[in-house]
């Protein structure tokens, strides 16, 4: 799988910046992009849209197996997500969708339904896969594994600024609580808990700029001959 299409995985907790970094690295390298966290948000969003009971595991697993999803990067580096031909980028980035994603991601049936779909994103010339278990479960043979983290306070502040820019009235204290709760839930779940792969390169992005983190990932990839030094 990874011989035909090399894979770089970027895992980490909510607010670590892995989505922004993954898009930038994929764009610089000219590789495909997989935002696995968005897949779980899409399952939760589709479930709400179709009126599924929040606890209907089988119904959400069926949705996971049928969704047609396309990830893209806008000219300005922004994310673009299409679900069944419709743009849903903003709809899946609400806190409600995030909480729903954390819930459905704990269900083995949903994770199983999405596993092969995630692996199918690995196509030449290569894939940058962003998530929480990309390097440990989905692509254990990835050529480069990154675990991106940051302090809880930094992650809450980043999310607060992001939502404020979109006109949300969410409070910083509420976000801090949600991030702490989600960290605990994601790191202690029985299925695919959020942990660094043993061979992952850990990057703490606290206090670093986006360009500094992107540069570090590109440097690590160049050392492994995944792309030219100035990809």
C-alpha positions as CSV (number, residue, x, y, z in Angstrom):
1,X,0.0,0.0,0.0
2,X,2.6,2.6,1.1
3,X,5.1,1.3,-1.5
4,X,2.9,2.4,-4.4
5,X,1.8,5.6,-2.7
6,X,4.0,6.9,0.2
7,X,2.1,8.2,3.2
8,X,2.9,10.9,5.7
9,X,0.6,10.8,8.8
10,X,0.0,13.8,11.0
11,X,-1.8,12.8,14.2
12,X,-2.6,14.9,17.3
13,X,-5.2,16.2,19.7
14,X,-7.9,18.8,18.9
15,X,-6.5,22.3,18.3
16,X,-2.9,21.1,17.7
17,X,-3.0,22.6,14.2
18,X,-2.7,19.3,12.4
19,X,-5.4,20.2,9.8
20,X,-3.7,23.5,8.8
21,X,-0.2,21.8,8.7
22,X,-1.5,18.8,6.7
23,X,-3.1,21.0,4.1
24,X,0.0,23.1,3.7
25,X,2.3,20.1,3.5
26,X,0.0,18.4,0.9
27,X,-0.2,21.6,-1.1
28,X,3.6,22.1,-1.1
29,X,4.4,18.5,-2.0
30,X,1.6,18.2,-4.6
31,X,0.2,15.2,-2.7
32,X,-3.4,14.1,-1.9
33,X,-5.0,15.0,1.4
34,X,-7.1,13.0,3.9
35,X,-8.7,14.7,6.8
36,X,-9.9,11.7,8.8
37,X,-11.3,13.8,11.6
38,X,-13.6,15.5,9.0
39,X,-14.8,12.0,8.0
40,X,-16.1,11.5,11.5
41,X,-17.6,15.0,11.6
42,X,-19.2,14.1,8.3
43,X,-20.8,11.0,9.7
44,X,-22.2,12.9,12.7
45,X,-23.4,15.7,10.4
46,X,-25.0,13.3,7.9
47,X,-26.7,11.6,10.8
48,X,-28.2,14.8,12.1
49,X,-29.3,15.8,8.5
50,X,-31.0,12.4,8.1
51,X,-32.7,12.5,11.5
52,X,-30.8,9.5,13.0
53,X,-31.0,8.9,16.7
54,X,-27.6,10.0,18.2
55,X,-27.1,6.5,19.6
56,X,-28.0,4.6,16.4
57,X,-24.6,2.9,15.8
58,X,-25.7,0.8,12.8
59,X,-27.3,3.7,11.1
60,X,-24.2,5.8,11.4
61,X,-22.0,2.9,10.2
62,X,-24.2,2.6,7.1
63,X,-23.7,6.3,6.4
64,X,-20.0,6.0,6.9
65,X,-19.8,3.2,4.2
66,X,-21.9,5.2,1.7
67,X,-20.7,8.8,1.9
68,X,-18.9,10.2,-1.2
69,X,-16.3,12.6,0.2
70,X,-13.8,14.9,-1.6
71,X,-11.1,16.9,0.3
72,X,-9.5,19.9,-1.4
73,X,-7.4,23.0,-0.6
74,X,-8.4,26.4,-1.7
75,X,-6.0,28.9,-3.4
76,X,-5.5,30.6,0.0
77,X,-4.8,27.3,1.7
78,X,-8.2,27.0,3.2
79,X,-9.9,23.6,3.5
80,X,-12.7,22.5,1.1
81,X,-14.9,19.5,1.9
82,X,-17.5,18.1,-0.4
83,X,-20.1,15.5,0.8
84,X,-22.2,13.8,-1.9
85,X,-21.5,16.8,-4.2
86,X,-22.3,19.5,-1.8
87,X,-20.0,21.9,0.1
88,X,-20.1,21.3,3.8
89,X,-16.9,22.9,5.0
90,X,-18.5,25.3,7.4
91,X,-21.3,23.0,8.6
92,X,-18.9,20.3,9.9
93,X,-16.7,22.8,11.8
94,X,-19.2,23.6,14.5
95,X,-18.6,22.6,18.1
96,X,-21.7,20.4,17.8
97,X,-20.2,18.5,14.9
98,X,-16.9,18.2,16.8
99,X,-18.7,16.6,19.8
100,X,-20.6,14.3,17.5
101,X,-17.4,13.3,15.8
102,X,-15.8,12.3,19.1
103,X,-18.9,10.2,19.9
104,X,-19.2,8.3,16.7
105,X,-15.4,7.8,16.5
106,X,-15.6,5.6,19.6
107,X,-17.9,3.1,17.9
108,X,-16.0,0.1,16.4
109,X,-18.7,-0.3,13.7
110,X,-18.1,3.2,12.3
111,X,-14.3,2.9,12.5
112,X,-14.5,-0.4,10.6
113,X,-16.7,1.1,7.9
114,X,-14.3,4.0,7.4
115,X,-11.0,2.0,7.6
116,X,-10.7,0.8,4.0
117,X,-12.2,4.1,2.7
118,X,-9.4,6.0,4.4
119,X,-6.7,3.7,3.0
120,X,-8.1,4.1,-0.5
121,X,-7.1,7.8,-0.3
122,X,-3.4,6.7,-0.6
123,X,-2.8,7.2,-4.3
124,X,0.3,8.4,-6.3
125,X,2.2,10.6,-5.9
126,X,1.5,10.3,-2.2
127,X,-0.9,11.1,0.7
128,X,-0.8,13.4,3.7
129,X,-3.2,11.8,6.3
130,X,-4.4,13.9,9.2
131,X,-6.1,12.4,12.2
132,X,-5.8,10.7,15.6
133,X,-4.9,7.2,14.6
134,X,-3.4,7.5,11.2
135,X,0.1,6.4,12.2
136,X,-1.0,3.8,14.7
137,X,-4.0,2.0,13.0
138,X,-4.8,3.2,9.5
139,X,-1.3,3.6,8.0
140,X,1.1,1.7,10.3
141,X,3.6,1.4,7.5
142,X,3.7,5.2,6.7
143,X,7.1,6.5,5.6
144,X,6.9,9.5,8.0
145,X,4.7,9.8,11.1
146,X,4.2,13.1,12.9
147,X,2.6,13.6,16.2
148,X,1.7,17.2,16.5
149,X,0.8,18.6,19.9
150,X,0.6,21.9,21.9
151,X,-0.3,22.9,25.4
152,X,-4.1,22.7,26.3
153,X,-4.1,26.5,26.8
154,X,-2.6,27.2,23.5
155,X,-5.0,24.8,21.7
156,X,-8.0,26.4,23.4
157,X,-6.8,29.9,22.5
158,X,-6.3,28.9,18.8
159,X,-9.8,27.5,18.6
160,X,-11.3,30.5,20.4
161,X,-9.7,32.9,17.8
162,X,-10.8,30.7,14.9
163,X,-14.4,30.6,16.1
164,X,-14.4,34.3,16.9
165,X,-13.2,35.1,13.4
166,X,-16.4,33.3,12.2
167,X,-18.6,35.3,14.5
168,X,-19.2,32.7,17.2
169,X,-19.8,33.8,20.7
170,X,-18.2,30.8,22.4
171,X,-16.2,31.5,25.6
172,X,-12.6,30.6,26.1
173,X,-13.3,28.9,29.4
174,X,-16.0,26.7,27.7
175,X,-13.6,25.7,25.0
176,X,-10.9,24.9,27.5
177,X,-13.3,22.5,29.3
178,X,-14.4,20.9,26.0
179,X,-10.8,20.4,24.9
180,X,-9.8,18.8,28.3
181,X,-12.9,16.5,28.2
182,X,-12.2,15.5,24.6
183,X,-8.5,14.8,25.3
184,X,-9.6,12.5,28.1
185,X,-12.2,10.8,26.0
186,X,-10.0,10.3,23.0
187,X,-6.9,9.1,24.9
188,X,-8.8,6.6,27.0
189,X,-11.3,5.1,24.5
190,X,-11.0,1.3,24.0
191,X,-10.8,1.6,20.2
192,X,-7.8,3.3,18.6
193,X,-6.9,5.7,21.5
194,X,-5.1,8.9,20.8
195,X,-1.4,8.1,21.4
196,X,1.7,8.8,19.4
197,X,3.0,5.9,17.2
198,X,6.2,4.4,18.7
199,X,8.2,5.7,15.7
200,X,6.5,9.1,15.4
201,X,8.3,12.4,15.3
202,X,6.8,14.5,18.1
203,X,6.5,18.2,17.3
204,X,5.3,20.6,20.0
205,X,3.8,23.5,18.1
206,X,3.3,25.7,21.2
207,X,4.8,29.1,20.4
208,X,5.7,28.1,16.8
209,X,4.3,29.7,13.7
210,X,2.6,27.7,11.0
211,X,5.5,28.1,8.6
212,X,8.0,26.9,11.3
213,X,6.0,23.7,11.8
214,X,5.5,23.1,8.0
215,X,9.2,23.7,7.5
216,X,10.0,21.0,10.1
217,X,7.7,18.5,8.5
218,X,9.0,19.2,5.0
219,X,12.6,18.8,6.3
220,X,11.8,15.4,7.9
221,X,10.1,14.3,4.6
222,X,13.1,15.4,2.6
223,X,15.4,13.4,4.8
224,X,13.4,10.3,3.9
225,X,13.5,11.2,0.2
226,X,9.7,11.7,0.0
227,X,10.1,15.0,-1.9
228,X,13.0,17.4,-2.9
229,X,14.4,19.5,0.0
230,X,12.4,22.5,-1.1
231,X,9.1,20.8,-1.8
